């Protein structure tokens, strides 16, 4: 490639799929108290001082308005056993995605925190940045909850499929 060719969305998605990622569910609560969440694999740390993280959200996501305007959001890092939760927050559209999902008690005003995650990172919305057909959400970490299960394994995503980790 010379750099001047047009790159198709399909080719770009295929190439990016060759990078294995962890799987998260981002959760938030809107001003009316309604809970929102979606599966995200575009999560990354940004800075240690101050502690910042980012994820990107599709402009067409049904939870877009609620999550991008929430004062706080939580990044719930899923374990290998939580693939059904990932699927629910990816595909379920017309019902309460949280129905039957165990939650842990958070501090007053915090977004929903999913039980059984490897870790949950609770953030204050720091900034939003336009990014093509997505918005990049930057959060300032205010609190973390980490599992004490030393044997827990991450849920991974690679080449359009869930994957495991061999250690």
C-alpha positions as CSV (number, residue, x, y, z in Angstrom):
1,X,0.0,0.0,0.0
2,X,1.2,3.5,-0.8
3,X,-1.0,5.2,1.7
4,X,-3.3,6.8,-0.9
5,X,-5.7,3.8,-1.3
6,X,-9.1,3.9,0.2
7,X,-9.4,1.5,3.1
8,X,-12.8,-0.2,3.3
9,X,-14.6,-0.4,6.6
10,X,-14.6,-4.2,6.3
11,X,-10.8,-4.4,5.7
12,X,-10.1,-2.1,8.6
13,X,-12.4,-4.0,10.9
14,X,-10.7,-7.3,9.9
15,X,-7.3,-5.8,10.5
16,X,-8.3,-4.4,13.9
17,X,-9.8,-7.8,14.8
18,X,-6.3,-9.2,14.7
19,X,-5.6,-7.4,17.9
20,X,-6.9,-9.4,20.9
21,X,-8.7,-7.3,23.5
22,X,-10.3,-7.7,26.8
23,X,-14.1,-7.3,27.0
24,X,-15.8,-4.8,29.2
25,X,-19.3,-3.6,29.9
26,X,-19.6,0.1,30.4
27,X,-22.5,1.1,32.7
28,X,-24.0,4.4,33.6
29,X,-27.2,5.9,35.0
30,X,-29.1,8.8,33.5
31,X,-30.8,11.6,35.4
32,X,-34.0,9.7,35.8
33,X,-32.3,6.7,37.4
34,X,-32.5,4.5,34.4
35,X,-29.6,2.1,34.0
36,X,-27.7,1.9,30.8
37,X,-24.9,-0.4,29.6
38,X,-23.1,-1.7,26.5
39,X,-20.3,-4.1,25.7
40,X,-17.1,-2.4,24.8
41,X,-13.7,-3.7,23.7
42,X,-12.2,-0.3,22.8
43,X,-11.0,0.3,26.4
44,X,-7.5,1.5,27.4
45,X,-5.6,3.3,30.1
46,X,-4.4,6.8,29.2
47,X,-2.5,8.2,32.2
48,X,-1.3,7.1,35.7
49,X,-1.1,10.7,37.0
50,X,-3.9,11.6,37.0
51,X,-5.4,8.2,36.5
52,X,-7.4,8.3,33.2
53,X,-9.0,5.7,31.0
54,X,-10.8,5.8,27.7
55,X,-13.3,3.9,25.6
56,X,-15.1,4.7,22.4
57,X,-18.8,4.5,21.8
58,X,-20.6,4.3,18.4
59,X,-22.7,7.4,17.6
60,X,-25.6,5.0,16.8
61,X,-25.6,3.1,20.1
62,X,-29.0,3.1,21.8
63,X,-27.2,4.1,25.1
64,X,-25.1,6.8,23.4
65,X,-26.9,9.8,24.9
66,X,-27.2,8.4,28.4
67,X,-23.6,7.2,28.6
68,X,-21.9,10.3,27.0
69,X,-23.8,12.7,29.2
70,X,-23.6,10.8,32.5
71,X,-21.4,12.4,35.1
72,X,-20.0,8.9,36.0
73,X,-19.6,5.6,34.3
74,X,-18.1,2.3,35.3
75,X,-15.9,0.0,33.2
76,X,-16.7,-3.6,34.2
77,X,-13.9,-5.9,33.0
78,X,-15.5,-9.2,32.3
79,X,-14.1,-12.6,33.3
80,X,-14.2,-15.6,31.0
81,X,-17.3,-16.9,32.7
82,X,-19.2,-13.7,31.8
83,X,-19.6,-14.3,28.1
84,X,-23.4,-14.4,28.4
85,X,-23.3,-10.9,30.0
86,X,-21.2,-9.6,27.2
87,X,-23.7,-11.0,24.7
88,X,-26.6,-9.5,26.6
89,X,-25.1,-6.0,26.6
90,X,-24.1,-6.4,22.9
91,X,-27.4,-7.8,21.4
92,X,-30.4,-7.2,23.7
93,X,-32.2,-4.0,22.5
94,X,-35.8,-3.9,23.7
95,X,-35.7,-5.1,27.3
96,X,-33.9,-4.3,30.5
97,X,-30.3,-5.6,29.9
98,X,-29.8,-5.6,33.7
99,X,-32.7,-8.0,34.4
100,X,-31.3,-11.0,36.3
101,X,-27.7,-9.6,36.3
102,X,-26.2,-9.6,39.8
103,X,-25.0,-6.2,40.9
104,X,-22.7,-5.2,43.8
105,X,-23.6,-2.3,46.0
106,X,-21.7,0.8,45.1
107,X,-21.4,4.2,46.7
108,X,-24.4,6.5,46.5
109,X,-24.8,7.9,43.0
110,X,-22.4,5.5,41.3
111,X,-23.4,3.7,38.1
112,X,-24.4,0.0,38.2
113,X,-21.5,-2.3,39.1
114,X,-21.6,-5.8,37.8
115,X,-20.9,-8.7,40.2
116,X,-18.1,-11.2,39.3
117,X,-15.9,-9.0,37.2
118,X,-12.2,-9.1,37.2
119,X,-12.3,-5.4,38.2
120,X,-14.5,-2.5,37.9
121,X,-13.2,1.0,37.4
122,X,-15.6,3.8,38.4
123,X,-14.9,7.1,36.6
124,X,-16.0,10.7,36.5
125,X,-16.5,11.9,32.9
126,X,-13.4,14.0,32.2
127,X,-13.8,14.7,28.5
128,X,-15.4,13.6,25.2
129,X,-13.6,13.8,21.9
130,X,-15.2,13.3,18.4
131,X,-13.7,10.3,16.6
132,X,-15.3,9.7,13.2
133,X,-18.4,7.5,13.7
134,X,-17.6,7.2,17.5
135,X,-17.1,9.5,20.5
136,X,-14.0,8.9,22.6
137,X,-14.9,9.0,26.3
138,X,-12.2,9.9,28.8
139,X,-12.8,9.2,32.4
140,X,-10.9,10.2,35.6
141,X,-10.7,7.1,37.8
142,X,-12.3,7.8,41.2
143,X,-12.4,4.2,42.6
144,X,-11.5,0.6,41.6
145,X,-12.9,-2.7,42.8
146,X,-10.7,-5.7,42.0
147,X,-11.6,-9.4,42.4
148,X,-9.8,-11.4,45.0
149,X,-10.2,-14.6,42.9
150,X,-6.6,-15.3,41.8
151,X,-7.7,-18.0,39.4
152,X,-10.1,-15.8,37.5
153,X,-9.4,-15.5,33.7
154,X,-10.3,-12.6,31.4
155,X,-12.9,-12.7,28.6
156,X,-11.0,-12.0,25.4
157,X,-12.1,-11.1,21.9
158,X,-10.0,-12.0,18.8
159,X,-10.9,-12.1,15.1
160,X,-14.6,-11.7,15.7
161,X,-14.8,-14.4,18.4
162,X,-14.4,-14.9,22.1
163,X,-11.1,-16.3,23.0
164,X,-9.3,-17.7,26.1
165,X,-6.0,-17.1,27.6
166,X,-3.3,-19.7,28.1
167,X,-0.8,-19.0,30.9
